[in-house]
Amino acid sequence: MPENSSKLKQPSDSLLLMSVCMIAICAIVYELVIATLSSYLLGNSIHQFSITVGLFMSSMGFGSFLSKYFNRSLITRFIQIEILIGLIGGISTISLFMAYLAFESVEAYLIVMVISSITIGGMVGLEIPILMRIIEQKDNLRVTVANVLAFDYGGSLIGSIAFPLILLKYTGIIQTNFIVALLNILVAMVTLISYRSEVERLLLWGSMLALIGIGLFVAAYLSPQIEMWLEDQLYRDTIILSKQSPYQKIVLTKPATNSSEHQKAKIGEPRYLEPKPPKISVKKRRNDVRLFIDGNLQFSSVDEYRYHEALVHPAMGLARNQKRILILGGGDGLALREVLKYQSVEHVTLIDIDPEITELCATHPEIVSLNQGSLSDKRVKILNQDAYQYVEQLAFDRSYDVAIIDLPDPNYASLSKLYSMTFYVLLEKKLTDGGILVSQSTSPFFSRYAFWCINNTMQKANLHTYAYHVDVPSMGDWGFNLSAKYPLVIEDISLTVPTEFLTPTITVSMFQFGKDISPVNTKPNTLTRPILQYYYHDQKWRHY
């Protein structure tokens, strides 16, 4: 073949190049699945994705190095490697779940995660050079390298786009893994048929591929039930709803209605975060509905009023006006329920990025009974968009009397920016002259440095800031930061609406801190240096 010929002469070459593309799709999806599951179970997504990508890339390099020792029967070796990738990749997520559940240990999970990443990455790195050498036998090296790398990178792009936009949303982590493993087996099967004259022990490998393919197909078909069973082991109570939105994993739980169901359920949060719960009769906990996002507890219906009253009423009680309110986050409608108790409220804008959360909490009977239909109130405008972008693009300054930040904890970069100095400066400009800003600020006990970092960051934004906290049995000691452009007198907080927990005396006492959670010096959290997420991952969370 002339050197300048880039046109493939044989269908088999086209087939092998398509195999390269399929392999790249599978490889990047395996990588993303492991990183996503690690983030879901262990938190700290930047850390998990960085470690997973690093392990995969280095293992691919090592696999490429080892490929030079494969000198014969390259087609057969390629099929064998694809079978191994399909098997190990297919069971990788279940293996990770089982390690996490069986040993109740982060370390056990990490061992399985490292082994899975290194094994899959190494085999992917091994088979690409082998395919390159097979194609090179029919083409020149220059054309072979160009074609293989082009199809490899193109496949990686397809996989990286398909995973968040299609696979994660419509098939979930478990089923995605089985589907991708089936793709590996399909590549091996097509290669075996196309190159059957060059395959050693054809019947053996053909039979093995058929059996593994059938097994993976059945597993993919049953994966919704498998996923539900695995998730059920992560929570103390029975899962009554589980769905994956484009942004997060949403789980709703409720105590089992009989003792046998209650005994089979495990715990309320990811295992390494919570000790075994005390024995409480199901009858007493029957109405304990809990919402989890990415494995993190958002509320328990038994005691959520403590959190939401503490979040809302100090700010509303100090605001000079209570007409226009901004809520960032709070898609469950519970903070909104407290805001709407004030007859003076004329308009509330609620910003929550995930439409599936606001839709769920506006329609699910269990949650609607909690938020009292607040999300359907005619005074409320719901916008499903990024909170930072909304505040940044809001055309009118001095629009709101009170801004309430009820966002998830700042455990990764995209959330950390919503606790940054720049964000607080932007938000203050949207408040009226007598406006008040309040933010949930994680636990001052379990994440002391993160809590005081939020406080210090608000102060660096030239806001008079006042820290306070409250005990929420399902969540622990929880903290908030109240701020304004002018000095506040805490004793002036006025409780003019009905409450279940707060009294004037309790409200003032919330601003007192013990020695073990007293203020500490921290650096401010900024957009260019998101230090808060590192403060947040304090080891005390492991004892929660």
DAFEN-V890751 format. One record per residue. N is the residue number from 1. RES is the residue in one letter. PHI is phi in radians with two decimals (none if undefined). Layout:
n={N,N}
res={RES,RES}
phi={PHI,PHI}
This chain:
n={1,2,3,4,5,6,7,8,9,10,11,12,13,14,15,16,17,18,19,20,21,22,23,24,25,26,27,28,29,30,31,32,33,34,35,36,37,38,39,40,41,42,43,44,45,46,47,48,49,50,51,52,53,54,55,56,57,58,59,60,61,62,63,64,65,66,67,68,69,70,71,72,73,74,75,76,77,78,79,80,81,82,83,84,85,86,87,88,89,90,91,92,93,94,95,96,97,98,99,100,101,102,103,104,105,106,107,108,109,110,111,112,113,114,115,116,117,118,119,120,121,122,123,124,125,126,127,128,129,130,131,132,133,134,135,136,137,138,139,140,141,142,143,144,145,146,147,148,149,150,151,152,153,154,155,156,157,158,159,160,161,162,163,164,165,166,167,168,169,170,171,172,173,174,175,176,177,178,179,180,181,182,183,184,185,186,187,188,189,190,191,192,193,194,195,196,197,198,199,200,201,202,203,204,205,206,207,208,209,210,211,212,213,214,215,216,217,218,219,220,221,222,223,224,225,226,227,228,229,230,231,232,233,234,235,236,237,238,239,240,241,242,243,244,245,246,247,248,249,250,251,252,253,254,255,256,257,258,259,260,261,262,263,264,265,266,267,268,269,270,271,272,273,274,275,276,277,278,279,280,281,282,283,284,285,286,287,288,289,290,291,292,293,294,295,296,297,298,299,300,301,302,303,304,305,306,307,308,309,310,311,312,313,314,315,316,317,318,319,320,321,322,323,324,325,326,327,328,329,330,331,332,333,334,335,336,337,338,339,340,341,342,343,344,345,346,347,348,349,350,351,352,353,354,355,356,357,358,359,360,361,362,363,364,365,366,367,368,369,370,371,372,373,374,375,376,377,378,379,380,381,382,383,384,385,386,387,388,389,390,391,392,393,394,395,396,397,398,399,400,401,402,403,404,405,406,407,408,409,410,411,412,413,414,415,416,417,418,419,420,421,422,423,424,425,426,427,428,429,430,431,432,433,434,435,436,437,438,439,440,441,442,443,444,445,446,447,448,449,450,451,452,453,454,455,456,457,458,459,460,461,462,463,464,465,466,467,468,469,470,471,472,473,474,475,476,477,478,479,480,481,482,483,484,485,486,487,488,489,490,491,492,493,494,495,496,497,498,499,500,501,502,503,504,505,506,507,508,509,510,511,512,513,514,515,516,517,518,519,520,521,522,523,524,525,526,527,528,529,530,531,532,533,534,535,536,537,538,539,540,541,542,543,544}
res={M,P,E,N,S,S,K,L,K,Q,P,S,D,S,L,L,L,M,S,V,C,M,I,A,I,C,A,I,V,Y,E,L,V,I,A,T,L,S,S,Y,L,L,G,N,S,I,H,Q,F,S,I,T,V,G,L,F,M,S,S,M,G,F,G,S,F,L,S,K,Y,F,N,R,S,L,I,T,R,F,I,Q,I,E,I,L,I,G,L,I,G,G,I,S,T,I,S,L,F,M,A,Y,L,A,F,E,S,V,E,A,Y,L,I,V,M,V,I,S,S,I,T,I,G,G,M,V,G,L,E,I,P,I,L,M,R,I,I,E,Q,K,D,N,L,R,V,T,V,A,N,V,L,A,F,D,Y,G,G,S,L,I,G,S,I,A,F,P,L,I,L,L,K,Y,T,G,I,I,Q,T,N,F,I,V,A,L,L,N,I,L,V,A,M,V,T,L,I,S,Y,R,S,E,V,E,R,L,L,L,W,G,S,M,L,A,L,I,G,I,G,L,F,V,A,A,Y,L,S,P,Q,I,E,M,W,L,E,D,Q,L,Y,R,D,T,I,I,L,S,K,Q,S,P,Y,Q,K,I,V,L,T,K,P,A,T,N,S,S,E,H,Q,K,A,K,I,G,E,P,R,Y,L,E,P,K,P,P,K,I,S,V,K,K,R,R,N,D,V,R,L,F,I,D,G,N,L,Q,F,S,S,V,D,E,Y,R,Y,H,E,A,L,V,H,P,A,M,G,L,A,R,N,Q,K,R,I,L,I,L,G,G,G,D,G,L,A,L,R,E,V,L,K,Y,Q,S,V,E,H,V,T,L,I,D,I,D,P,E,I,T,E,L,C,A,T,H,P,E,I,V,S,L,N,Q,G,S,L,S,D,K,R,V,K,I,L,N,Q,D,A,Y,Q,Y,V,E,Q,L,A,F,D,R,S,Y,D,V,A,I,I,D,L,P,D,P,N,Y,A,S,L,S,K,L,Y,S,M,T,F,Y,V,L,L,E,K,K,L,T,D,G,G,I,L,V,S,Q,S,T,S,P,F,F,S,R,Y,A,F,W,C,I,N,N,T,M,Q,K,A,N,L,H,T,Y,A,Y,H,V,D,V,P,S,M,G,D,W,G,F,N,L,S,A,K,Y,P,L,V,I,E,D,I,S,L,T,V,P,T,E,F,L,T,P,T,I,T,V,S,M,F,Q,F,G,K,D,I,S,P,V,N,T,K,P,N,T,L,T,R,P,I,L,Q,Y,Y,Y,H,D,Q,K,W,R,H,Y}
phi={none,-1.06,-1.13,-1.49,-1.44,-1.88,-1.54,-1.26,-1.62,-2.13,-1.01,-1.09,-1.14,-1.07,-1.08,-1.17,-1.18,-1.14,-1.09,-1.02,-1.09,-1.11,-1.06,-1.14,-1.04,-1.07,-1.07,-1.20,-1.21,-0.98,-1.06,-1.21,-1.10,-1.12,-1.15,-1.15,-1.11,-1.10,-1.14,-1.13,-1.52,-1.92,1.38,0.99,-1.07,-1.07,-1.08,-1.16,-1.18,-1.11,-1.12,-1.11,-1.09,-1.06,-1.12,-1.09,-1.14,-1.15,-1.20,-1.09,-1.10,-1.15,-1.09,-1.08,-1.08,-1.23,-1.08,-1.19,-1.55,-1.71,-2.03,-2.43,0.87,-1.13,-1.09,-1.09,-1.10,-1.08,-1.10,-1.08,-1.14,-1.09,-1.08,-1.13,-1.10,-1.06,-1.19,-1.19,-1.11,-1.11,-1.69,-1.09,-1.20,-1.12,-1.07,-1.15,-1.02,-1.16,-1.10,-1.16,-1.38,-1.23,-1.76,0.87,-2.52,-1.13,-1.08,-1.08,-1.06,-1.11,-1.07,-1.15,-1.10,-1.13,-1.07,-1.10,-1.11,-1.16,-1.16,-1.13,-1.06,-1.10,-1.23,-1.12,-1.11,-1.31,-1.44,-1.10,-1.07,-1.12,-1.09,-1.06,-1.24,-1.13,-1.17,-1.09,-1.11,-1.97,-2.33,-1.47,-1.08,-1.06,-1.20,-1.06,-1.07,-1.07,-1.18,-1.09,-1.16,-1.10,-1.20,-1.13,-1.19,-1.11,-1.10,-1.08,-1.11,-1.05,-1.12,-1.22,-1.46,-1.15,-1.08,-1.32,-1.53,-2.16,-1.11,-1.09,-1.28,-1.74,-2.10,1.36,-1.16,-1.14,-1.16,-1.00,-1.06,-1.17,-1.11,-1.15,-1.09,-1.06,-1.11,-1.04,-1.15,-1.11,-1.03,-1.12,-1.14,-1.11,-1.12,-1.07,-1.18,-1.21,-2.02,-1.03,-1.23,-1.83,-1.59,-1.35,0.90,-0.97,-1.11,-1.07,-1.23,-1.13,-1.13,-1.12,-1.08,-1.11,-1.14,-1.14,-1.06,-1.10,-1.07,-1.19,-1.11,-1.09,-1.10,-1.12,-1.14,-1.57,-1.06,-1.03,-1.21,-1.10,-1.10,-1.11,-1.12,-1.10,-1.15,-1.08,-1.29,-1.43,-2.08,-1.14,-1.82,-1.32,-1.34,-1.84,-2.73,-2.54,-2.62,-1.89,-1.58,-1.08,-1.92,-2.90,-1.59,-1.96,-2.31,-2.07,-2.18,-2.67,-0.99,-1.10,-1.53,-2.47,-1.13,-1.17,-1.15,-1.12,-1.20,-1.31,-1.28,-1.80,-2.43,-1.53,-2.26,-0.86,-0.99,-1.31,-1.63,-2.34,-1.22,-1.04,-1.24,-1.15,-1.34,-2.17,-1.09,-1.07,-1.03,-1.25,-1.81,-0.98,-1.71,-1.43,-1.51,-2.22,-1.91,-2.09,-2.14,0.89,1.45,-1.76,-1.14,-1.71,-2.85,-2.08,-1.12,-1.20,-2.37,-1.05,-1.06,-1.08,-1.12,-1.29,-1.15,-1.16,-1.19,-1.61,-1.27,-1.05,-1.19,-1.15,-1.28,-1.79,-1.15,-1.23,-2.33,-2.35,-1.55,-2.06,-2.13,-1.99,-2.06,-1.80,1.50,1.13,-1.14,-1.33,1.38,-1.42,-1.12,-1.06,-0.97,-1.19,-1.10,-1.28,-1.19,-1.51,-1.13,-1.32,-1.21,-1.81,-2.66,-2.25,-1.81,-1.98,-1.90,-2.42,-1.15,-1.79,-1.12,-1.24,-1.21,-1.16,-1.17,-1.04,-1.36,-1.59,-2.21,-1.25,-0.98,-1.09,-1.43,-1.05,-1.16,-1.39,-1.49,1.00,1.21,-1.07,-1.23,-1.78,-1.14,-1.19,-1.43,-1.83,-2.01,-1.80,-2.12,-1.67,-2.68,-1.17,-1.12,-1.11,-1.11,-1.07,-1.11,-1.14,-1.67,-1.04,-1.26,-1.80,-1.40,0.96,-1.60,-2.10,-1.47,-2.44,-2.05,-2.02,-1.74,-2.11,-1.68,-1.07,-1.04,-1.40,-1.66,-2.68,-1.06,-1.16,-1.54,-1.03,-1.14,-1.40,-2.14,-1.61,-1.09,-1.05,-1.13,-1.16,-1.13,-1.07,-1.19,-1.07,-1.20,-1.59,-1.64,-1.17,-1.01,-1.78,-1.28,-2.17,-2.07,-2.36,-2.36,-1.13,-2.39,1.09,-1.58,-1.23,-1.59,-1.33,-2.47,-1.02,-1.18,-1.14,-1.04,-1.32,-1.14,-1.08,-1.06,-1.16,-1.16,-1.07,-1.12,-1.15,-1.50,1.12,-1.96,-1.31,-2.12,-2.30,-1.54,-2.66,-2.65,-2.60,-1.55,-2.05,-0.87,-1.34,-2.06,1.69,-1.29,-2.06,-2.03,-2.49,-2.28,-1.91,-2.58,-2.76,-1.32,-2.24,-1.12,-1.96,-1.93,-1.05,-1.13,-1.48,-1.05,-1.93,-1.72,-1.93,-2.20,-1.14,-2.36,-1.61,-2.09,-1.21,-2.26,-0.96,-1.17,-1.11,-1.04,-1.16,-1.18,-1.11,-1.54,-1.79,-2.17,-1.33,-1.07,-1.30,-2.23,-1.24,-0.99,-2.27,-1.37,-2.43,-1.41,-1.24,-1.55,-2.18,-1.12,-1.47,-2.37,-1.36,-1.19,-1.04,-1.12,-1.39,-1.07,-1.10,-1.44,-1.36,-1.13,-1.11,-1.04,-1.16,-1.75,-1.27}
